[in-house]
Amino acid sequence: MKLSRDGIREKTEWNDAGIALPGYDVDAAAKKAKEAPRWAHFGIGNIFRIFIGGIADGMLESKDLDTALTCVETFDYDVVDKIYRPYDNLGLSVILRETGKRDYKVLGCFGEAVRAQADDPQQWDRLKEIFASPSLQLVSFTITEKGYALTNAAGKYFPFVQADIDNGPDKVTGAMGVLTAMLLERYRHGKTPLALVSMDNCSQNGSLLRRSVLTMTEEWQKKGYVDEGFATYVADEAVIAFPWTMIDKITPRPNPDIAADLEALGVENMQPIETSRRTYIAPFINGEDPQYLVIEDRFPNGRPALEKGKGVYLGDRETVNKSERMKVTALLNPVHSAVAPLGVLLGEEYFAHMINHDPKLMKLAKMVAYTESMPMISDPGIINPKDFADELFQVRFVNEYLLDTNLRIVTDESQGLGVRFGETIKAYTARYGSAGELTAIPLGIAGWLRYMMAVDDEGNSYVLAPDPMAGEMTEALKDVVIGNPESLTDQLRPILSNEKIFFTDLYANGLGEKIEEMFREMIAGKGAVRATVYKYM
């Protein structure tokens, strides 16, 4: 059984293996996407394939959509060359339920995969054709927080961003440069409206995306690469809209055990790969069943019937903002960000197994969510916060069949600290004058700082998960010695006071010294991390 257009025509074998196949014409949907693209997506890794792809697949099945997705990769071209093209752009969804049951489904909704590569004329010209097409209604994004970032913690443009600014639209390499160059192409071919829909876990993600696009536009205008008309086109939200969204579906790295199980069922070549850019990906995608996607309904060129997709809610900006704050600043992401770094330090590979078997870490997780974060959010109306949190702790966080690793969760964590902790800390300060009474959130921040030392609680070294601040943090903490708490002097002050990282100065919020003390306790020696967590819990 081959995951290919020809392979899935052998329906009996797939059905006998318990793997559902597309009930729609995969070739026809792909043909439509190539001739008249309607929905393009940047960042075509695991979360896109199982969640956005799953939504589109379901809409194709119900005939609420007749056009496949256009898949665009701006960062890791190996994903296109090694995961999309060898499998005829098909994917295999594996839903892992908390009971241990699995649902297998071949996804045929990925019409074509394009590398956003300016130095590949064929691919670059194809991307221009896609954006010039009046039929294109929305471009969505799952490129992580760092995909939108133009500046480092010091506020200076990253070198690749500065190069994109200097070299202009025809020689871009970064995602925001590519997008702005493609908007220029659309402007030159009729100025058709478009919705640009960030689906990343960033606070007010639509505004973040808009700010980055407008910054690139402004810098290019200064250098004469674009005219005032283009700047006006991009800035007019009645023409180029940036809807806000909240997205939620826990999607672990592909599990090799699932690959082996699929191969035992007869499906060929299912093993995960790690690309040269450290993307861990496979022909299949595994994830949980619960999913939420709340979208601000602002689409100036029309849209598919998104409300027909599983777990999709459409509403106004306030509803999205409250939903996003509920999930990203209070209930899901802060728990992950506070507890997963400690899990790495304590030698725990899997998040669910860790909190299921360590009552103190479960207590920390619940304190972050129920006790400290939930009081600072508003009910979005469409999703009840208490019900959402209960589902997290009764169904989602505790699902050991997900095998979600702590190292996956801490990937790029520096980019989310302001959203996941800073917003709650600022809310406490606004309400009470200080956030000094918090315990679980500062303990989580101290744990992340200790994690960035890349030495576990038993003194063993490990490799940090990818993070754009890894080098800076290693340098900042290089003189801190585990076993010698006195080696901590003022190394943390530039970090904890950096508003680029936390969206606030944690010393001004009454937490800087508290985090320093917790961190100092965590570097006392072997076993100090566990002892510190247990002390405060």
C-alpha positions, 0 to 999 in steps of 0.5 A: 500500500503506497501513499500515492494517487495511484496507490489509494485507488486500490481501495480494498486494501486500505479499507481492510486496514481500517484506513479511510480514503478521500470520498471526493475527487482528489485530482479534480480538487488539485486541478481546480487549485492550480487553475484558480487557487482559492486558499493558500497557506504558508508553513506546511508542517505538522499542525497545518497538515492535520488541523487546517488540512483536516478542516479542508478535507472535511469540507471537501467531503461534505462538498462545502469546498471544491478546491484543494489547498495551495501549500507554500513553504518559506523556511524548510524546503526539504518538507516539500521535496521529501514529504509532499512530492514523494507522496503526491501531496497526500497526507495520512492523519492519525487521531489519537484518542485518550481511550487509545483508539486511533482514527486513520484517514488519508488526506487529499486536500493538498493541491500543490506544494510550492517552495517560496524560493526567490532563487528558483525561477520556476517556483518563484514564478509559480508563487507569483501566479498564485498571488496574481490570481483574482480567485485567491481569497485567503492566505493563512499562516502557521509559521510560529511566532518567530516567523513574524519577527523582524527584530532581535531582543535589542530591537535591531533587524535580524541580518536576513531581514536587513538583507531583504530590505536592502536587496528588495522584493526579487531577492527575499528569503524571509517569510515576511519579505516573501509575503510582501513581495507577493502582495506587490505582485497582486497589486501589479495585477489588479489590486484585488482584495485578500485576507491574510490570516495568521493562525499562530499562537501569538497575541493579536496575531493579525495585528502582528502580521500586519505590522510586519508587512507594513514595516517591510513595505515602509522600508522598501518605499524608503529605498524606492522598491515600491511606490506610495500606491502599493503602501496605500493598498497594503495599509487599507484593511478594507482591501488587505485584511488581517483577521485575528484568530485563535487556534488550538490542537495539540500536535506532537512530533510524528511518533516512530511507533505509529510509523511502525504500526502503519507499516505493519498494516501494509503502508509503505515508507512511513518513517519520520525524517529530520530535515537539515533545518531540524524539522521532524516530520513524516508522511503521517501526522498524529494529533489529538481529536479536540480542536478549536479555530476561532476566526474574525470574519473579515474577508474582503474577497469572499471566503470558503464556508469555513464555519462548516469546518470541524471546530471552526467558529466565526465571530468579531474581533472581540470574540477572537481576542477573548478566545485567544487570551483564554487559550494562549495567555491563561489556560493551555500555552502557559501551562505548557510553558511553565511545566515542560521546561521543568520536565526536561530538567527532571528527565521526563520525556512525555508531558502527559506521563509526567503530570499524571505521575507527579502530583506536584507537577500536576498541582503546578499545572493547575495552579497556573491555569485555574488559580493564577491565570483564569481570574485575569480573562473574560469569558469569550461566550462561544467557549466557556473557560472553566469547561475548556480548562476541565477538558484540558486536565481531564482529556487533553493534557493527560492523554498519554497516547499522544506521546507529546514530548517536553522538548517539542513543547519548549521549542521557541519558547522564548518567543512566547513568554510575553504572551503566555506570562507577561499579559497575566502579570501585567493584568495583576499589576493593573488590578493590584499594583503588583504581581508579587503574590504569584507563585506558579508563573514565576516558578515556571519562568525560573524553570525556563531560565534553568532549562536554558542552561542545558544541564538537567537536575542530575548534572547531565548535559542535553541539547536545547530545543531550537530557539532563536534566543538559545545563543543569547541565553547561553552567553548570558548564563555562562558564568552561572555555576550549578552547585554554586548559587553565589555565582548568580549575581546580576545575570538575570536582570537584563533578561527579566527586565527586557520588555521585548521578551516579557512585554513588561519589566518583571522587576516593576511588577514585583517578580524580578527578585522572586524569580531570581531567588527561585532560580538561585534555589534551582542551581544549588546542586543535584536534585535542586530543581525538584526540591525547589518545585516541591517546596513551592508546591 
